[in-house]
Every structure is written in C-alpha cells, then in structure tokens.
Amino acid sequence: MILFVFEGAKRERDIFRTMEELFFQKSLDKIVCSYCDNIYHLYSQITDKGRITDPLYYNDIVTVLQKREKNNPNSRIVNIPRSDISEIYLFFDYEIQNGNAKKTIKMSDLNARLVKLLNFFNDETDQGRLYINYPTVESIRYTKKLLDSNYYKYSVSISSLGFFKALADQFSFYGNLDFITFKTSKKNVISTKEKVRECILRKNWASCITQNVTKANYITKGENCFPQNKQDICQGDIFDNHLKNYFSKNDVPVLNSFPLFLYEYFDDLHLIL
C-alpha cells in the first residue's frame, strides 16, 4: 500500500488523479491524503516544535495524519496500520512566505528547517520521501507551449512568491490544467469522452517530465540535459543548489516535483516518455 500526502486538497489531487490513470497499475492500492497546511507547520508537528533529533519528540507522519483525520468518516488513513503502508511520498510547496506570515522567523531559519525535513523524509520505505514544488504546485503551468526550450531559465523573485499563481496565469501558454489533467465528474469519474484525450495528455506529460528533469539537472549540475543517473537530481541536492545559486540572488527556480517523481519512480522510462 502506498501513501501519497499532498499539501493541498484540490490542485494536487487533480494532477495526481491523471498521473494515476495514465501511469499506475489499477491494482496498486493507494491512499491519498491532503495535509491542508504548509511544510513549515508539518515541521512543527513532526518535530514537536523543532526538536527533530530527539526521539522523545518524534511523531510519525502516519500518526500525524490519523490525528488530523480522526473525525473524517471518509478518510481511509484513520484505521490503516502503519505496517500496511510500504511507501510514503509527500508533496509540498516551497513558498516560504507561508511559513512566515507574521515575519517572526528569519528566512534562513525556515530554509534550515526544510533542510532537516529533506534529510528526515529521504526514504519512501521508512519515514517517507519528500518532494518540493518551487515555488508552488502552480509551477506545472509556468511554461510556454510544450516543449519549452527556455524552461531551464525560469525563476521568480522571492518578493513575488505571494502572487505566483497570478504570475503563472499571465505567463503560461495554457489557461488552466486541462493540458495535463483529465476532467472528472463530481464522483471523480473520468468520462469516455475524456479518455479520447489520453494520447494528448501522455505527450504533454512526457514534455513536462523532460522539462523538469533536465532543469533539475541544470540546477544541480549546470547541464540542461537528462542526468547520468537519478541520484544526480535528488531533492536534497536540488535544494542545496537552490540556496546557493538562486536564493542567494533573491530568486527561486520554477520547478515542479510531480514530473520528477514519475521519472524517479519508474525504472522503465518508456512507460512515461
């Protein structure tokens, strides 16, 4: 059983629903949970106010979700034993101002917390593997017509993070997420009419994977091409180089984690490219 944990309740689920339909085996048992808060709040919950190295204050992510969902009768996670979950993947936004709404914490301290979380959530078969969207999940739309050869160059200023969604609306060739997502009914069912778009969606996802994977390699290795091995674009290295080469210039690279996840998850790239 695989647990997917998303920051938001809408956009991430819409994206993942299409990923699931296009790329995953139907028989694979998956649980999807929305945390509905930012990565910095998760840090506080997991570490009990930051004491991440002290096992006395440790909380498992499954325990955290079960406590949050205990009054939700439709939540599967509540009654699932931790031992039944073989893999955990978490998807959260960088969007640093959301962790510092009152501006009481230095940005360097927030970055330090994220470093600790990336070190903590670095194994999907143990505590889970954390993926970061830079600056938010809307980065999936921050592109000109696919395949965008200039994607590796795109970054935004730290001061603009509070209105990145509006920037994506203005910048994107695509007016919404229809270019990478199936439309579903209120019951989350994909219609036969929508199924006709599968080839188009697969092609667009292949382009998104190419753009984001090669950009991740550009961030970590300075080369806008596919990495020699998948470890070259691990989340920790991406974040370290983001701090070194972007944050130091008051910028944040535009990079989406969902294509990176697909690239790392599947050994047979013919399934996704």
C-alpha positions as CSV (number, residue, x, y, z in Angstrom):
1,M,0.0,0.0,0.0
2,I,1.4,3.4,-1.0
3,L,0.5,6.7,0.9
4,F,0.6,10.0,-1.0
5,V,0.4,13.1,1.1
6,F,-0.3,16.4,-0.6
7,E,-0.2,19.9,0.8
8,G,-3.5,21.0,-0.9
9,A,-6.9,19.4,-1.3
10,K,-7.6,20.4,-4.9
11,R,-4.8,21.1,-7.4
12,E,-2.5,18.3,-6.3
13,R,-5.3,15.7,-6.3
14,D,-6.4,16.7,-9.8
15,I,-2.9,16.3,-11.1
16,F,-2.3,13.0,-9.3
17,R,-5.7,11.6,-10.5
18,T,-4.5,11.9,-14.1
19,M,-1.0,10.6,-13.2
20,E,-2.7,7.6,-11.6
21,E,-4.9,6.9,-14.6
22,L,-2.0,7.3,-17.1
23,F,0.9,5.6,-15.4
24,F,0.0,3.4,-12.4
25,Q,-1.4,-0.1,-12.4
26,K,-5.0,-0.2,-11.5
27,S,-4.5,-3.0,-9.0
28,L,-2.0,-1.0,-6.9
29,D,-3.5,0.1,-3.6
30,K,-3.0,3.8,-3.0
31,I,-4.1,6.1,-0.2
32,V,-4.3,9.9,-0.9
33,C,-4.3,12.4,1.9
34,S,-4.3,16.2,2.0
35,Y,-2.5,17.8,4.8
36,C,-4.1,21.2,4.1
37,D,-1.3,23.2,5.6
38,N,2.3,24.2,4.7
39,I,5.5,22.4,5.1
40,Y,6.7,24.5,8.0
41,H,3.6,23.6,10.0
42,L,4.3,20.0,9.2
43,Y,7.8,20.6,10.6
44,S,6.4,21.7,13.9
45,Q,4.1,18.7,14.1
46,I,6.7,16.1,13.2
47,T,9.4,17.5,15.4
48,D,7.3,18.8,18.3
49,K,8.4,22.5,17.9
50,G,11.6,21.7,16.1
51,R,13.4,19.0,18.2
52,I,13.8,16.7,15.2
53,T,16.8,14.8,16.5
54,D,15.3,13.9,19.9
55,P,13.3,10.6,19.6
56,L,11.2,11.6,22.6
57,Y,9.6,14.2,20.5
58,Y,9.2,12.2,17.3
59,N,5.9,11.8,15.6
60,D,5.4,9.5,12.6
61,I,3.7,11.2,9.6
62,V,1.0,8.5,9.5
63,T,0.2,9.3,13.2
64,V,0.0,13.0,12.4
65,L,-2.4,12.3,9.6
66,Q,-4.5,9.9,11.6
67,K,-4.9,12.5,14.4
68,R,-5.9,15.2,11.8
69,E,-8.4,12.9,10.1
70,K,-9.9,11.2,13.1
71,N,-13.2,12.9,12.7
72,N,-13.4,12.4,9.0
73,P,-15.6,9.3,8.3
74,N,-14.5,9.2,4.7
75,S,-10.8,9.0,5.4
76,R,-9.0,5.7,4.8
77,I,-5.9,6.6,6.7
78,V,-7.6,6.6,10.1
79,N,-7.8,2.8,10.5
80,I,-4.8,1.7,8.4
81,P,-2.0,0.1,10.5
82,R,1.4,1.7,9.8
83,S,2.8,-1.7,8.9
84,D,0.4,-1.9,5.9
85,I,2.0,1.1,4.3
86,S,5.1,0.1,2.3
87,E,5.9,3.5,0.7
88,I,5.2,7.1,1.5
89,Y,5.6,10.2,-0.8
90,L,5.0,13.8,0.3
91,F,4.4,16.7,-2.0
92,F,4.7,20.3,-0.6
93,D,5.3,23.8,-1.8
94,Y,8.5,25.8,-1.0
95,E,6.5,29.1,-0.9
96,I,8.5,30.3,2.0
97,Q,6.3,33.3,3.0
98,N,3.5,30.9,4.0
99,G,5.7,29.6,6.8
100,N,6.4,33.1,8.0
101,A,3.1,35.0,7.7
102,K,3.9,37.2,10.7
103,K,7.5,37.6,9.7
104,T,8.7,36.5,13.1
105,I,11.2,33.9,11.7
106,K,14.3,34.5,9.7
107,M,14.1,33.1,6.2
108,S,17.4,31.4,6.8
109,D,15.8,29.6,9.7
110,L,12.9,28.4,7.6
111,N,15.4,27.1,5.0
112,A,17.2,25.3,7.7
113,R,14.0,23.6,8.8
114,L,13.4,22.5,5.3
115,V,16.9,21.0,5.1
116,K,16.1,19.0,8.2
117,L,12.8,17.8,6.7
118,L,14.5,16.7,3.5
119,N,17.1,14.8,5.5
120,F,14.3,13.3,7.6
121,F,12.0,12.4,4.7
122,N,14.6,10.8,2.4
123,D,13.4,7.2,2.2
124,E,9.9,6.2,0.9
125,T,10.1,2.8,2.6
126,D,10.9,4.4,6.0
127,Q,9.6,7.8,7.1
128,G,8.7,8.8,3.6
129,R,10.2,10.8,0.7
130,L,9.6,14.5,0.4
131,Y,9.2,16.3,-2.9
132,I,9.2,20.1,-3.1
133,N,7.5,22.3,-5.7
134,Y,9.3,25.6,-6.4
135,P,7.8,27.9,-5.6
136,T,4.3,26.1,-5.6
137,V,2.4,23.4,-7.4
138,E,1.4,26.1,-10.0
139,S,4.9,25.7,-11.4
140,I,3.5,22.9,-13.5
141,R,1.8,25.7,-15.5
142,Y,4.7,28.1,-15.7
143,T,5.6,27.2,-19.2
144,K,5.1,28.4,-22.8
145,K,3.8,25.9,-25.3
146,L,5.3,22.4,-24.7
147,L,8.1,21.6,-25.2
148,D,9.5,24.9,-23.9
149,S,13.3,25.0,-24.6
150,N,13.6,28.0,-22.3
151,Y,12.1,26.3,-19.2
152,Y,15.5,25.8,-17.6
153,K,16.0,29.6,-17.4
154,Y,12.8,30.4,-15.5
155,S,12.9,31.7,-12.0
156,V,10.9,34.2,-10.0
157,S,11.9,36.7,-7.3
158,I,11.3,35.9,-3.6
159,S,9.3,39.1,-3.3
160,S,6.8,37.8,-5.9
161,L,6.1,34.5,-4.3
162,G,2.9,35.7,-2.7
163,F,1.3,36.1,-6.1
164,F,3.0,33.4,-8.0
165,K,-0.4,31.9,-9.1
166,A,-1.2,35.2,-10.8
167,L,2.2,35.2,-12.5
168,A,1.6,31.7,-13.8
169,D,-1.8,32.7,-15.2
170,Q,-0.2,35.6,-17.0
171,F,2.9,33.7,-18.2
172,S,1.5,30.3,-19.2
173,F,0.6,29.3,-22.7
174,Y,-2.2,27.2,-21.0
175,G,-5.2,28.8,-19.4
176,N,-5.8,26.0,-16.9
177,L,-4.7,22.5,-16.0
178,D,-6.6,20.8,-18.9
179,F,-3.4,20.3,-20.8
180,I,-2.2,17.7,-18.2
181,T,-5.3,16.6,-16.4
182,F,-8.5,14.7,-17.2
183,K,-11.7,16.4,-16.3
184,T,-13.7,14.4,-13.8
185,S,-17.3,14.3,-12.6
186,K,-18.3,15.2,-9.0
187,K,-17.8,11.5,-8.2
188,N,-14.2,11.7,-9.5
189,V,-15.0,9.6,-12.6
190,I,-13.3,10.1,-15.9
191,S,-15.8,10.1,-18.8
192,T,-15.4,8.1,-22.0
193,K,-15.2,11.4,-23.9
194,E,-12.3,12.5,-21.7
195,K,-10.5,9.2,-22.4
196,V,-10.1,10.3,-26.0
197,R,-7.6,12.9,-24.8
198,E,-5.3,10.3,-23.3
199,C,-2.7,10.4,-26.1
200,I,-2.5,14.2,-25.9
201,L,-2.1,14.1,-22.1
202,R,0.6,11.4,-22.3
203,K,2.5,13.6,-24.8
204,N,2.2,16.7,-22.6
205,W,3.3,14.7,-19.5
206,A,6.3,13.5,-21.4
207,S,7.2,17.1,-22.2
208,C,6.7,18.1,-18.6
209,I,8.9,15.3,-17.4
210,T,11.6,16.3,-19.9
211,Q,11.5,19.9,-19.0
212,N,11.6,19.4,-15.2
213,V,14.1,16.6,-15.1
214,T,16.6,18.4,-17.4
215,K,16.1,21.6,-15.4
216,A,16.7,19.7,-12.2
217,N,19.9,18.5,-13.7
218,Y,20.7,22.1,-14.7
219,I,20.2,23.3,-11.1
220,T,22.4,20.5,-9.6
221,K,25.0,20.0,-12.4
222,G,24.7,23.1,-14.6
223,E,23.7,20.9,-17.6
224,N,20.3,21.3,-19.3
225,C,20.0,17.6,-20.2
226,F,18.9,14.3,-18.6
227,P,21.2,13.4,-15.7
228,Q,23.6,10.5,-15.9
229,N,21.8,8.9,-13.0
230,K,18.7,9.6,-11.0
231,Q,20.7,10.4,-7.8
232,D,22.1,13.5,-9.5
233,I,18.8,15.3,-9.1
234,C,17.8,14.1,-5.6
235,Q,15.7,16.6,-3.6
236,G,18.5,17.4,-1.2
237,D,20.9,18.4,-3.9
238,I,18.2,20.5,-5.7
239,F,17.5,22.4,-2.5
240,D,21.2,22.9,-1.7
241,N,21.8,24.4,-5.2
242,H,18.6,26.4,-5.0
243,L,20.1,28.1,-1.9
244,K,23.5,28.5,-3.4
245,N,22.6,29.7,-6.9
246,Y,19.1,31.2,-6.7
247,F,18.1,32.1,-3.1
248,S,21.4,34.0,-2.7
249,K,20.2,36.2,-5.6
250,N,16.7,36.6,-4.1
251,D,15.3,34.2,-6.7
252,V,13.5,30.8,-6.7
253,P,13.7,28.5,-9.6
254,V,10.5,27.3,-11.2
255,L,10.4,23.5,-10.9
256,N,7.6,21.0,-10.4
257,S,8.0,17.9,-8.3
258,F,5.4,15.6,-9.9
259,P,7.3,15.0,-13.2
260,L,10.5,14.4,-11.1
261,F,8.6,11.8,-9.0
262,L,7.5,10.0,-12.1
263,Y,11.0,10.0,-13.5
264,E,12.4,8.6,-10.3
265,Y,9.6,6.1,-9.6
266,F,9.5,4.2,-12.9
267,D,12.5,2.2,-13.9
268,D,11.1,1.7,-17.4
269,L,11.0,5.2,-18.8
270,H,9.2,4.0,-21.9
271,L,6.1,3.9,-19.6
272,I,6.2,7.7,-19.2
273,L,8.2,9.2,-22.1
